[in-house]
């Protein structure tokens, strides 16, 4: 798995999983806009039905082998094997659906009184590398977000849809940057670390979440009133409380800023906006001083925002940019004064 993949893990009761369940579940995802098996063809005018889609040949993995099978056959084989992978498409963007029983989950935990093998694991991923831009260009006209910001919001949407259609016991969303350093402490995502968190939730605990967790879904069993009250008082948390008692939480870990953090994207956007005009300014450009003043304001905002998310490297870079702007302003002011002196004699009446 790519270390730049957004991923969302769901855990459901093992006994729930069957061929009939998988077929009905994929159909519900298709009704929500995810197309299993093939890329959306904007040129096609054929009205696809679910029955037609089941006969469409699609790539899939069953166990460790890859196949190209009609979707209906892929569903049968994955259900029989108990694990596999299908691609689902959000128009032209592919997301991977993995279904498995991870080996660690099959271990008995006598002290917990319940076998973790009672859970089936479903993983949704998207390779965010495709969306990652360093911020050296503005978003296309009519778009206000960078591509990786759009990817983050889209993946959050599909994670919530997945929870709605799956109704898992609980789910855990992972940030693309999987290794975080705070002071001298480094916290790294591993599958075992995720499973330890899953076991804690399984025990009814709500542990301190590591920085690689960016979203959490808690089914009715795992969302007691005291937890809802506690989370509702937490800063920087987005929470949706459903009518069945389940809970979906999302936040941006403060340490997750390395190119994928939503607020880091806003810093990039502001920087790109600030550098548009001042570098090409001359003392003869009308309102050059007003454009410089506007650039200063944007950079100041970018510094403030970078510091608020702990993005010190970018804050220092912005401060250097501000220093460069100050130097540029001085140069332009001096050039304008010299230009004014040269023009002054000719401006006097004869």
Wavefront OBJ file of the C-alpha trace (Angstrom):
o trace
v 0.000 0.000 0.000
v 1.280 3.449 -0.876
v 2.282 5.619 2.062
v 0.368 8.415 0.358
v -2.958 6.592 0.351
v -5.973 7.844 2.240
v -7.515 4.765 3.818
v -10.575 3.922 5.867
v -10.954 0.611 7.713
v -14.322 -0.828 8.704
v -14.990 -3.764 10.983
v -18.216 -5.748 10.687
v -19.474 -8.937 12.314
v -17.872 -11.884 10.513
v -21.172 -13.733 10.301
v -22.745 -10.833 8.375
v -20.487 -11.383 5.361
v -21.861 -13.587 2.560
v -22.308 -13.598 -1.201
v -25.812 -12.133 -0.873
v -24.558 -9.424 1.505
v -21.628 -8.520 -0.788
v -23.857 -8.309 -3.861
v -26.451 -6.119 -2.102
v -23.730 -3.954 -0.535
v -21.984 -3.267 -3.863
v -25.341 -2.447 -5.422
v -26.018 0.138 -2.718
v -22.585 1.710 -3.322
v -23.361 1.767 -7.058
v -26.639 3.549 -6.316
v -24.635 6.142 -4.345
v -22.355 6.811 -7.342
v -19.454 4.346 -6.995
v -19.209 2.103 -10.057
v -17.593 -1.272 -9.374
v -15.201 -2.650 -11.936
v -14.821 -0.108 -14.717
v -14.001 3.511 -15.380
v -16.818 5.948 -16.101
v -16.940 6.648 -19.852
v -18.173 10.181 -20.476
v -18.637 9.396 -24.177
v -20.975 6.476 -23.541
v -24.721 7.045 -23.863
v -25.677 3.502 -22.840
v -27.893 3.551 -19.718
v -26.178 1.012 -17.445
v -28.403 -0.990 -15.154
v -27.215 -3.068 -12.216
v -28.040 -6.253 -14.135
v -25.916 -5.070 -17.083
v -23.111 -4.081 -14.740
v -23.020 -7.574 -13.205
v -22.139 -8.969 -16.662
v -19.355 -6.438 -17.262
v -15.856 -7.929 -17.125
v -13.746 -6.235 -14.464
v -10.275 -6.703 -12.955
v -10.207 -8.074 -9.435
v -8.023 -9.893 -6.924
v -9.210 -13.045 -5.208
v -6.756 -14.152 -2.582
v -3.357 -13.381 -4.085
v -4.347 -13.912 -7.724
v -5.576 -11.363 -10.247
v -8.433 -12.098 -12.643
v -10.638 -10.434 -15.212
v -14.129 -11.732 -14.546
v -17.731 -10.623 -14.901
v -18.600 -8.690 -11.757
v -21.150 -11.348 -10.755
v -18.448 -14.058 -10.870
v -15.978 -11.850 -8.981
v -18.558 -11.421 -6.206
v -19.028 -15.194 -5.951
v -15.289 -15.916 -5.786
v -14.511 -13.173 -3.247
v -17.369 -14.395 -1.048
v -16.156 -17.989 -1.273
v -12.531 -17.045 -0.584
v -13.449 -14.578 2.154
v -11.035 -11.992 0.818
v -10.293 -10.050 -2.335
v -10.113 -6.630 -3.945
v -12.314 -4.707 -6.369
v -11.833 -1.290 -7.925
v -14.722 1.147 -7.612
v -14.767 4.332 -9.645
v -15.819 7.849 -8.738
v -16.218 8.815 -12.394
v -12.558 8.697 -13.575
v -10.937 8.321 -10.137
v -10.351 4.816 -8.811
v -10.692 3.674 -5.212
v -9.749 0.213 -3.982
v -12.015 -1.968 -1.849
v -10.135 -4.674 0.067
v -11.930 -7.378 2.023
v -9.938 -9.643 4.297
v -9.440 -11.388 7.594
v -6.120 -10.079 8.783
v -4.019 -12.748 10.494
v -3.686 -10.717 13.686
v -7.465 -10.406 13.902
v -7.758 -14.186 14.086
v -5.849 -14.399 17.355
v -7.889 -15.223 20.433
v -7.691 -12.704 23.250
v -8.839 -14.686 26.257
v -8.536 -11.699 28.587
v -11.030 -9.809 26.423
v -13.492 -12.681 26.471
v -14.280 -12.365 22.755
v -12.455 -13.629 19.692
v -11.389 -10.824 17.369
v -11.881 -13.312 14.528
v -15.554 -12.378 14.824
v -14.770 -9.295 12.698
v -14.477 -8.926 8.939
v -12.180 -6.122 7.764
v -13.108 -3.876 4.800
v -10.581 -1.294 3.633
v -11.242 1.615 1.265
v -8.160 3.364 -0.151
v -7.304 6.044 -2.689
v -3.792 6.814 -3.940
v -3.429 10.489 -3.062
v -0.122 10.819 -4.961
v -2.164 11.589 -8.055
v -3.644 14.640 -6.355
v -0.550 15.948 -4.640
v 0.723 19.255 -5.984
v 3.397 21.318 -4.225
v 1.373 24.491 -4.431
v 3.331 26.052 -7.295
v 0.220 26.767 -9.308
v -3.236 28.093 -8.613
v -6.278 25.841 -8.821
v -8.077 25.984 -12.197
v -10.495 28.831 -12.708
v -13.838 28.182 -10.977
v -12.132 25.906 -8.437
v -11.226 27.179 -4.983
v -9.356 24.146 -3.616
v -6.149 22.384 -4.508
v -6.521 18.881 -5.888
v -5.326 17.170 -2.735
v -7.805 19.201 -0.708
v -10.534 18.029 -3.065
v -9.252 14.464 -2.667
v -9.412 14.710 1.112
v -12.969 16.029 1.080
v -14.041 13.456 -1.528
v -12.523 10.623 0.475
v -14.225 11.870 3.623
v -17.503 11.821 1.697
v -17.011 8.255 0.460
v -15.920 7.102 3.927
v -19.178 8.408 5.327
v -21.168 6.811 2.488
v -19.386 3.528 3.171
v -20.359 3.717 6.841
v -23.944 4.545 5.961
v -24.262 1.593 3.588
v -22.201 -0.869 5.658
v -23.229 0.131 9.196
v -20.018 -1.298 10.636
v -19.317 -1.794 14.321
v -16.640 0.876 14.005
v -14.308 2.416 11.427
v -10.903 4.122 11.467
v -9.671 6.670 8.903
v -5.925 7.033 8.257
v -4.053 10.133 7.044
v -1.654 9.761 4.080
v 1.374 10.906 6.121
v 1.863 7.921 8.379
v 4.897 8.952 10.421
v 4.700 11.960 12.740
v 7.362 13.508 14.943
v 6.352 15.636 17.925
v 9.395 16.878 19.814
v 11.542 13.790 20.259
v 8.649 11.339 19.961
v 7.851 9.657 16.633
v 4.497 7.938 16.147
v 4.240 5.677 13.111
v 1.265 3.928 11.589
v 1.463 0.148 11.201
v -1.271 -2.432 10.707
v -0.543 -3.728 14.205
v -0.956 -0.186 15.608
v -4.339 0.060 13.885
v -5.373 -3.325 15.279
v -4.375 -2.277 18.790
v -6.647 0.736 18.400
v -9.410 -1.532 17.059
v -9.035 -3.799 20.097
v -9.287 -0.803 22.441
v -12.497 0.343 20.752
v -13.706 -3.255 20.855
v -13.256 -3.153 24.650
v -15.384 -0.017 24.815
v -12.423 2.297 25.453
v -11.796 5.625 23.760
v -8.005 5.952 23.912
v -5.935 8.983 23.029
v -5.907 8.820 19.257
v -2.536 8.753 17.466
v -1.854 11.545 14.945
v -2.289 9.243 11.944
v -6.012 8.898 12.724
v -8.116 11.571 11.016
v -11.615 10.124 11.181
v -13.545 7.680 13.306
v -16.915 5.985 13.015
v -18.500 4.454 16.102
v -21.563 2.251 15.769
v -24.370 2.415 18.302
v -22.662 -0.051 20.655
v -19.526 2.069 20.806
v -20.993 5.586 21.022
v -22.235 6.034 24.598
v -23.706 9.343 25.718
v -20.645 10.229 27.830
v -18.411 9.878 24.758
v -20.688 12.061 22.627
v -20.672 14.736 25.330
v -16.878 14.568 25.610
v -16.291 14.786 21.851
v -18.752 17.657 21.447
v -16.507 19.772 23.719
v -13.302 18.968 21.816
v -11.915 21.771 19.627
v -11.315 21.268 15.904
v -13.647 18.275 15.650
v -16.355 17.827 13.045
v -19.048 15.464 14.310
v -22.167 13.946 12.792
v -24.509 12.148 15.188
v -26.938 9.878 13.342
v -30.496 9.045 14.356
v -29.545 5.421 15.120
v -27.039 6.630 17.740
v -23.868 6.101 15.675
v -21.222 8.782 15.391
v -18.867 9.953 12.611
v -15.927 12.152 13.622
v -13.397 13.995 11.489
v -10.484 16.297 12.283
v -7.106 17.309 10.917
v -4.324 16.075 13.189
v -2.212 19.108 14.074
v 0.975 17.299 13.056
v -0.359 16.235 9.641
v 0.754 19.089 7.430
v 3.188 17.554 4.938
v 1.424 18.392 1.722
v -1.943 16.791 2.455
v -3.302 18.734 5.408
v -6.308 20.789 4.309
v -5.043 23.924 6.052
v -1.551 23.454 4.593
v -3.236 23.559 1.219
v -4.692 26.920 2.143
v -1.179 28.142 3.004
v 0.013 26.988 -0.439
v -2.938 28.721 -2.090
v -2.245 32.002 -0.301
v 1.428 31.851 -1.213
v 0.630 31.276 -4.879
v -1.802 34.182 -4.772
v 0.756 36.464 -3.151
v 3.523 35.852 -5.714
v 1.349 36.439 -8.776
v 2.063 40.135 -9.277
v 4.921 41.595 -7.172
v 7.744 39.823 -9.049
v 6.650 41.361 -12.348
v 6.022 44.829 -10.947
v 7.992 47.872 -12.051
v 7.965 51.409 -10.753
v 5.923 52.374 -13.801
v 3.151 49.877 -13.052
v 0.039 51.727 -11.934
v -0.849 51.071 -8.306
v 2.287 48.970 -7.732
v 2.362 50.063 -4.099
v -1.248 48.886 -3.612
v -0.426 45.485 -5.126
v 2.580 45.138 -2.828
v 0.484 46.066 0.195
v -2.038 43.381 -0.788
v 0.760 40.808 -1.168
v 2.053 41.699 2.332
v -1.416 41.097 3.775
v -1.688 37.706 2.086
v 1.759 36.607 3.275
v 0.962 37.755 6.817
v -2.176 35.614 6.749
v -0.184 32.642 5.410
v 2.362 32.994 8.245
v -0.413 33.150 10.829
v -2.137 30.097 9.367
v 1.108 28.097 9.068
v 1.944 28.741 12.717
v -1.564 27.805 13.840
v -1.080 24.265 12.465
v 2.524 23.928 13.612
v 3.888 24.372 10.081
v 7.013 26.212 11.213
v 9.082 25.447 8.102
v 6.504 27.106 5.872
v 6.081 29.977 8.345
v 9.832 30.685 8.123
v 9.701 30.466 4.323
v 6.853 32.996 4.319
v 8.835 35.312 6.574
v 11.709 35.179 4.079
v 9.229 35.990 1.314
v 8.017 38.988 3.307
v 11.628 40.154 3.737
v 12.057 39.842 -0.035
v 8.910 41.887 -0.565
v 10.219 44.607 1.749
v 13.416 44.757 -0.311
v 11.392 44.831 -3.529
v 9.205 47.616 -2.151
v 12.291 49.689 -1.301
v 13.684 49.175 -4.809
v 10.411 50.174 -6.419
v 10.055 53.228 -4.209
v 13.577 54.395 -5.055
v 13.009 53.797 -8.780
v 9.705 55.675 -8.631
v 11.356 58.649 -6.893
v 14.102 58.775 -9.532
v 11.531 58.525 -12.295
v 9.541 61.352 -10.711
v 12.640 63.602 -10.559
v 13.400 62.998 -14.237
v 9.815 63.820 -15.213
v 9.493 66.892 -12.999
v 11.237 69.519 -15.243
v 9.117 68.639 -18.235
v 5.988 68.954 -16.126
v 6.679 72.648 -15.310
v 4.866 75.270 -17.464
v 6.875 77.011 -20.198
l 1 2 3 4 5 6 7 8 9 10 11 12 13 14 15 16 17 18 19 20 21 22 23 24 25 26 27 28 29 30 31 32 33 34 35 36 37 38 39 40 41 42 43 44 45 46 47 48 49 50 51 52 53 54 55 56 57 58 59 60 61 62 63 64 65 66 67 68 69 70 71 72 73 74 75 76 77 78 79 80 81 82 83 84 85 86 87 88 89 90 91 92 93 94 95 96 97 98 99 100 101 102 103 104 105 106 107 108 109 110 111 112 113 114 115 116 117 118 119 120 121 122 123 124 125 126 127 128 129 130 131 132 133 134 135 136 137 138 139 140 141 142 143 144 145 146 147 148 149 150 151 152 153 154 155 156 157 158 159 160 161 162 163 164 165 166 167 168 169 170 171 172 173 174 175 176 177 178 179 180 181 182 183 184 185 186 187 188 189 190 191 192 193 194 195 196 197 198 199 200 201 202 203 204 205 206 207 208 209 210 211 212 213 214 215 216 217 218 219 220 221 222 223 224 225 226 227 228 229 230 231 232 233 234 235 236 237 238 239 240 241 242 243 244 245 246 247 248 249 250 251 252 253 254 255 256 257 258 259 260 261 262 263 264 265 266 267 268 269 270 271 272 273 274 275 276 277 278 279 280 281 282 283 284 285 286 287 288 289 290 291 292 293 294 295 296 297 298 299 300 301 302 303 304 305 306 307 308 309 310 311 312 313 314 315 316 317 318 319 320 321 322 323 324 325 326 327 328 329 330 331 332 333 334 335 336 337 338 339 340 341 342 343 344 345 346 347 348 349 350
